[in-house]
Amino acid sequence: MNSQSFFSPQRLLATLRYALLVGACGSGVVWGQAEQRFALVIGNAQYGNKTANLANPINDARLMASVLTDAGFKVNKLENARAVDMQRAIAAFVQQLKTSQSVGVFYYAGQAVGVQGEHYLLPSDAAIDSFTGVQKTGIKLRAVSAQVQEAK
């Protein structure tokens, strides 16, 4: 499969800026109380396929990390993260959210793609030359959301 058909407008969400305010974990947390604030910020701009590289995700992630830090969040920021690094960071983020009275924000800027009804966040080392490659190396957005919801 060639990259032009794979990256058609119908399949590619050119740049996904996905911010998920996870909300309060535990009962009765109101913004501003003594909750713990955690954020996972990922900016992926460089991919193995040079045509897939993006100009802004790193700057966007840095800005978001700065804003969240100023708002009192403990921020874990990744730039041009490989799949294994994204998976580890997501797992650590979910563990943090299991803390009672915690609030979390997940922010992703970078390439994403929809394949057969699933949306994938693409790590910097994603195999983006085929549907199968994306399914094997992409991070399922639905799975990230489910993990976060389970932490509540």
Secondary structure, 3 states (H helix, E strand, C coil): CCHHHHCCCCCEEEEEEEEEEEEEECCCCCCCCCCEEEEEEEECCCCCCHHHCCCCHHHHHHHHHHHHHHCCCEEEEEECCCHHHHHHHHHHHHHHHCCCCEEEEEEEEEEEEEECCEEEECCCCCCCCCHHHHHHHCEEHHHHHHHHHHHC
